[in-house]
């Protein structure tokens, strides 16, 4: 037989090897996926991104805001966001 043909046969993955590789990949990827989704859910519930698209802004230099919805402490001089 031709030597190149034999080498090409050796390098082609077998169906069992690809299924095993997929299984190992899913086993490794599942905990990472769960962690990423948990962090995204926490951050998505806690913070909002707000924007001020008015021509005359209250704060002239700022038009995008990160709003912490869990912080309920109000102090004099703080910036506050509320629904109108």
PyMOL CGO cylinders between C-alpha atoms (Angstrom):
from pymol import cmd
from pymol.cgo import CYLINDER

trace = [
    CYLINDER, 0.00, 0.00, 0.00, 0.95, 3.58, -0.46, 0.3, 1, 1, 1, 1, 1, 1,
    CYLINDER, 0.95, 3.58, -0.46, 2.64, 5.16, 2.58, 0.3, 1, 1, 1, 1, 1, 1,
    CYLINDER, 2.64, 5.16, 2.58, 0.68, 8.46, 2.25, 0.3, 1, 1, 1, 1, 1, 1,
    CYLINDER, 0.68, 8.46, 2.25, -2.59, 6.51, 2.19, 0.3, 1, 1, 1, 1, 1, 1,
    CYLINDER, -2.59, 6.51, 2.19, -1.68, 4.70, 5.42, 0.3, 1, 1, 1, 1, 1, 1,
    CYLINDER, -1.68, 4.70, 5.42, -0.71, 7.96, 7.15, 0.3, 1, 1, 1, 1, 1, 1,
    CYLINDER, -0.71, 7.96, 7.15, -3.94, 9.65, 6.08, 0.3, 1, 1, 1, 1, 1, 1,
    CYLINDER, -3.94, 9.65, 6.08, -5.93, 6.73, 7.48, 0.3, 1, 1, 1, 1, 1, 1,
    CYLINDER, -5.93, 6.73, 7.48, -4.17, 7.08, 10.85, 0.3, 1, 1, 1, 1, 1, 1,
    CYLINDER, -4.17, 7.08, 10.85, -4.85, 10.81, 11.18, 0.3, 1, 1, 1, 1, 1, 1,
    CYLINDER, -4.85, 10.81, 11.18, -8.60, 10.62, 10.50, 0.3, 1, 1, 1, 1, 1, 1,
    CYLINDER, -8.60, 10.62, 10.50, -10.57, 10.56, 13.76, 0.3, 1, 1, 1, 1, 1, 1,
    CYLINDER, -10.57, 10.56, 13.76, -12.72, 7.59, 14.47, 0.3, 1, 1, 1, 1, 1, 1,
    CYLINDER, -12.72, 7.59, 14.47, -16.39, 8.16, 15.39, 0.3, 1, 1, 1, 1, 1, 1,
    CYLINDER, -16.39, 8.16, 15.39, -15.81, 6.83, 18.91, 0.3, 1, 1, 1, 1, 1, 1,
    CYLINDER, -15.81, 6.83, 18.91, -12.91, 9.25, 19.44, 0.3, 1, 1, 1, 1, 1, 1,
    CYLINDER, -12.91, 9.25, 19.44, -14.97, 12.27, 18.39, 0.3, 1, 1, 1, 1, 1, 1,
    CYLINDER, -14.97, 12.27, 18.39, -17.86, 11.28, 20.69, 0.3, 1, 1, 1, 1, 1, 1,
    CYLINDER, -17.86, 11.28, 20.69, -15.45, 10.80, 23.58, 0.3, 1, 1, 1, 1, 1, 1,
    CYLINDER, -15.45, 10.80, 23.58, -13.81, 14.16, 22.84, 0.3, 1, 1, 1, 1, 1, 1,
    CYLINDER, -13.81, 14.16, 22.84, -17.22, 15.84, 22.75, 0.3, 1, 1, 1, 1, 1, 1,
    CYLINDER, -17.22, 15.84, 22.75, -18.13, 14.23, 26.07, 0.3, 1, 1, 1, 1, 1, 1,
    CYLINDER, -18.13, 14.23, 26.07, -14.92, 15.46, 27.71, 0.3, 1, 1, 1, 1, 1, 1,
    CYLINDER, -14.92, 15.46, 27.71, -15.46, 18.93, 26.27, 0.3, 1, 1, 1, 1, 1, 1,
    CYLINDER, -15.46, 18.93, 26.27, -19.01, 19.09, 27.64, 0.3, 1, 1, 1, 1, 1, 1,
    CYLINDER, -19.01, 19.09, 27.64, -17.84, 17.78, 31.01, 0.3, 1, 1, 1, 1, 1, 1,
    CYLINDER, -17.84, 17.78, 31.01, -15.26, 20.56, 31.23, 0.3, 1, 1, 1, 1, 1, 1,
    CYLINDER, -15.26, 20.56, 31.23, -17.43, 23.30, 29.71, 0.3, 1, 1, 1, 1, 1, 1,
    CYLINDER, -17.43, 23.30, 29.71, -20.57, 22.75, 31.80, 0.3, 1, 1, 1, 1, 1, 1,
    CYLINDER, -20.57, 22.75, 31.80, -19.19, 24.09, 35.13, 0.3, 1, 1, 1, 1, 1, 1,
    CYLINDER, -19.19, 24.09, 35.13, -17.73, 27.12, 33.36, 0.3, 1, 1, 1, 1, 1, 1,
    CYLINDER, -17.73, 27.12, 33.36, -21.03, 27.77, 31.59, 0.3, 1, 1, 1, 1, 1, 1,
    CYLINDER, -21.03, 27.77, 31.59, -22.95, 27.53, 34.89, 0.3, 1, 1, 1, 1, 1, 1,
    CYLINDER, -22.95, 27.53, 34.89, -20.52, 29.96, 36.54, 0.3, 1, 1, 1, 1, 1, 1,
    CYLINDER, -20.52, 29.96, 36.54, -20.77, 32.48, 33.70, 0.3, 1, 1, 1, 1, 1, 1,
    CYLINDER, -20.77, 32.48, 33.70, -24.58, 32.32, 33.71, 0.3, 1, 1, 1, 1, 1, 1,
    CYLINDER, -24.58, 32.32, 33.71, -24.73, 32.75, 37.50, 0.3, 1, 1, 1, 1, 1, 1,
    CYLINDER, -24.73, 32.75, 37.50, -22.46, 35.83, 37.39, 0.3, 1, 1, 1, 1, 1, 1,
    CYLINDER, -22.46, 35.83, 37.39, -24.43, 37.28, 34.47, 0.3, 1, 1, 1, 1, 1, 1,
    CYLINDER, -24.43, 37.28, 34.47, -27.72, 36.79, 36.32, 0.3, 1, 1, 1, 1, 1, 1,
    CYLINDER, -27.72, 36.79, 36.32, -26.41, 38.48, 39.47, 0.3, 1, 1, 1, 1, 1, 1,
    CYLINDER, -26.41, 38.48, 39.47, -24.92, 41.42, 37.58, 0.3, 1, 1, 1, 1, 1, 1,
    CYLINDER, -24.92, 41.42, 37.58, -27.99, 41.70, 35.35, 0.3, 1, 1, 1, 1, 1, 1,
    CYLINDER, -27.99, 41.70, 35.35, -30.33, 41.92, 38.33, 0.3, 1, 1, 1, 1, 1, 1,
    CYLINDER, -30.33, 41.92, 38.33, -28.20, 44.29, 40.38, 0.3, 1, 1, 1, 1, 1, 1,
    CYLINDER, -28.20, 44.29, 40.38, -27.07, 46.85, 37.82, 0.3, 1, 1, 1, 1, 1, 1,
    CYLINDER, -27.07, 46.85, 37.82, -28.81, 48.81, 35.08, 0.3, 1, 1, 1, 1, 1, 1,
    CYLINDER, -28.81, 48.81, 35.08, -27.29, 50.92, 32.34, 0.3, 1, 1, 1, 1, 1, 1,
    CYLINDER, -27.29, 50.92, 32.34, -29.10, 54.21, 31.90, 0.3, 1, 1, 1, 1, 1, 1,
    CYLINDER, -29.10, 54.21, 31.90, -28.69, 56.86, 29.27, 0.3, 1, 1, 1, 1, 1, 1,
    CYLINDER, -28.69, 56.86, 29.27, -29.58, 60.54, 29.08, 0.3, 1, 1, 1, 1, 1, 1,
    CYLINDER, -29.58, 60.54, 29.08, -30.40, 61.46, 25.48, 0.3, 1, 1, 1, 1, 1, 1,
    CYLINDER, -30.40, 61.46, 25.48, -31.74, 64.93, 26.14, 0.3, 1, 1, 1, 1, 1, 1,
    CYLINDER, -31.74, 64.93, 26.14, -30.30, 67.96, 24.42, 0.3, 1, 1, 1, 1, 1, 1,
    CYLINDER, -30.30, 67.96, 24.42, -29.94, 69.86, 27.72, 0.3, 1, 1, 1, 1, 1, 1,
    CYLINDER, -29.94, 69.86, 27.72, -28.57, 67.34, 30.21, 0.3, 1, 1, 1, 1, 1, 1,
    CYLINDER, -28.57, 67.34, 30.21, -28.58, 67.66, 33.98, 0.3, 1, 1, 1, 1, 1, 1,
    CYLINDER, -28.58, 67.66, 33.98, -24.93, 66.60, 34.04, 0.3, 1, 1, 1, 1, 1, 1,
    CYLINDER, -24.93, 66.60, 34.04, -23.36, 68.05, 30.88, 0.3, 1, 1, 1, 1, 1, 1,
    CYLINDER, -23.36, 68.05, 30.88, -20.36, 65.70, 30.64, 0.3, 1, 1, 1, 1, 1, 1,
    CYLINDER, -20.36, 65.70, 30.64, -22.18, 62.45, 31.37, 0.3, 1, 1, 1, 1, 1, 1,
    CYLINDER, -22.18, 62.45, 31.37, -24.76, 60.65, 29.26, 0.3, 1, 1, 1, 1, 1, 1,
    CYLINDER, -24.76, 60.65, 29.26, -24.36, 56.96, 30.23, 0.3, 1, 1, 1, 1, 1, 1,
    CYLINDER, -24.36, 56.96, 30.23, -24.86, 55.81, 33.82, 0.3, 1, 1, 1, 1, 1, 1,
    CYLINDER, -24.86, 55.81, 33.82, -24.33, 52.56, 35.70, 0.3, 1, 1, 1, 1, 1, 1,
    CYLINDER, -24.33, 52.56, 35.70, -27.16, 52.29, 38.24, 0.3, 1, 1, 1, 1, 1, 1,
    CYLINDER, -27.16, 52.29, 38.24, -26.78, 50.07, 41.33, 0.3, 1, 1, 1, 1, 1, 1,
    CYLINDER, -26.78, 50.07, 41.33, -30.31, 48.96, 42.22, 0.3, 1, 1, 1, 1, 1, 1,
    CYLINDER, -30.31, 48.96, 42.22, -29.28, 47.26, 45.50, 0.3, 1, 1, 1, 1, 1, 1,
    CYLINDER, -29.28, 47.26, 45.50, -27.78, 50.38, 47.10, 0.3, 1, 1, 1, 1, 1, 1,
    CYLINDER, -27.78, 50.38, 47.10, -30.70, 52.06, 48.88, 0.3, 1, 1, 1, 1, 1, 1,
    CYLINDER, -30.70, 52.06, 48.88, -28.67, 54.46, 51.05, 0.3, 1, 1, 1, 1, 1, 1,
    CYLINDER, -28.67, 54.46, 51.05, -29.34, 58.11, 50.23, 0.3, 1, 1, 1, 1, 1, 1,
    CYLINDER, -29.34, 58.11, 50.23, -26.81, 60.74, 51.23, 0.3, 1, 1, 1, 1, 1, 1,
    CYLINDER, -26.81, 60.74, 51.23, -26.63, 64.42, 50.48, 0.3, 1, 1, 1, 1, 1, 1,
    CYLINDER, -26.63, 64.42, 50.48, -24.67, 65.06, 47.27, 0.3, 1, 1, 1, 1, 1, 1,
    CYLINDER, -24.67, 65.06, 47.27, -25.22, 61.58, 45.79, 0.3, 1, 1, 1, 1, 1, 1,
    CYLINDER, -25.22, 61.58, 45.79, -26.48, 61.10, 42.27, 0.3, 1, 1, 1, 1, 1, 1,
    CYLINDER, -26.48, 61.10, 42.27, -29.84, 59.33, 42.26, 0.3, 1, 1, 1, 1, 1, 1,
    CYLINDER, -29.84, 59.33, 42.26, -31.73, 57.56, 39.49, 0.3, 1, 1, 1, 1, 1, 1,
    CYLINDER, -31.73, 57.56, 39.49, -35.50, 57.15, 39.56, 0.3, 1, 1, 1, 1, 1, 1,
    CYLINDER, -35.50, 57.15, 39.56, -38.28, 56.21, 37.21, 0.3, 1, 1, 1, 1, 1, 1,
    CYLINDER, -38.28, 56.21, 37.21, -40.35, 59.18, 36.09, 0.3, 1, 1, 1, 1, 1, 1,
]
cmd.load_cgo(trace, "trace")
